[in-house]
Amino acid sequence: MKNLRNTVRLIGRLGRDPKVTKFENGSQVVTFSIATDDSYKNKEGERVEETQWHNLRVWNGLSKVAEKYLKKGMEITIEGRLTHRSYETKDGQTRYITEVEVQDLLMMGKKAS
């Protein structure tokens, strides 16, 4: 198989206002989460609604757009790549995080006045 790509596309609503982290070198990252909804019928024929939460990171130029315009509850479409990282807590435990590094962002719905 050739040209396998790590690409993720999601449409969802922001679960919180974005958090901005600025670095000494002038770069910045904006982090936030979005919720996506899905539904299916279980074996009893009942409709089941399910919400999944996705952690997102936006860097540099696009992060400035996210910082300025994104607010909790907004519906957005993103495209990016899935990333995994780990860190160590203060008490020495290793934690693992799966995130989407956003490369493209589209704000949906009505334009704010």
N, C-alpha and C positions, 0 to 999 in steps of 0.2 A: 504494500500500500504506500502510495506517495502522497505528499502534501497533507498529512494529517494535521489538523489545526485545533488548538485549544481555544474554542470560541463559545461564549455564553451570551444568550439574549434573554432578557427578562423584561416583563411589564409588571409594575407593581406600585404600591404607595409607600411613601417615606414613613417610617415608624417614629422618627424623631428628627429634630432639626440637625443639620450636619454639624460635625465637630471639626474645627480647623486646627491643624498643628503646623506651626511655622518653624523653619530650621535656620540656623545661623548663616548658611550659604545662600539664603534667599528663596529656597524652594519651599513648597508647602504641600501637605496632603490633607484631603478632606475625607472624613469617614462618616458613614451613615448606614442605615439598614432599610431594606424595603421588604414588604410583605407581598407574596403572591398567593392567589387563591386557586384551589382546584376542587372538583367535586366528583364523586363516583357513587354508584349504587352498591351497597353491601349485599351479602348473600340473601338477606331478608327482603331485598328490593327497596330498602330505605336509602334516600339520598344523604350522603355524608359530605359535609363541607370540611375542607382541610386548608390550613394556612401554613405556609413555609416562610421562614425569615432568612434573608440573605444579607451578609455583611459586604459592604462595598467600600473601595478606596479609589479616590480620584487624585491624580498628581498634577502639579504645576499649572499650565495654562487652563485646562479644563476644570481644575480645582477652583480657580477664581470665579468661573461661571457658577459652579455648584455652591460656593460660599455666598455669592451675591443673590442668587435666585431661588435656590431650593429651600422649601419649608416643610415641616411635618404635615403629612396628609396629602401632599401633591402626588399626582400620578405621573410616572416617568417610564420611559423605555431606555434600557441601557444595553450596550454591547461591550464585551470585554473578555478577559481571560481568567480562568480559574487558577488561583494560587493557594498554596499551603505554606504555613510557617509555624514555628513553635517559639515559645519563650518560657523562662523560668520564673515562678512566683517568688515572693520574698521568703516563703518557707521551703523553697527548694523543689517544688513540684513542677513538672513540665506540663505545659498546656499547649494544645494544638488548635490552630485557627484555619478555617477555610474561608477565603474571601474571593470576591471578583474585583480585579483591577479594571476599572472602567476606562474604555478607550473612546467611546462615543455615547452621547447622552441626548435624549430628546424629551423636552417637557411637554406633557399632554394636557388637554383640557383647555379651559378658558384662560385667556391672558389676564393677569391681574391688572387692575386699574391704578 
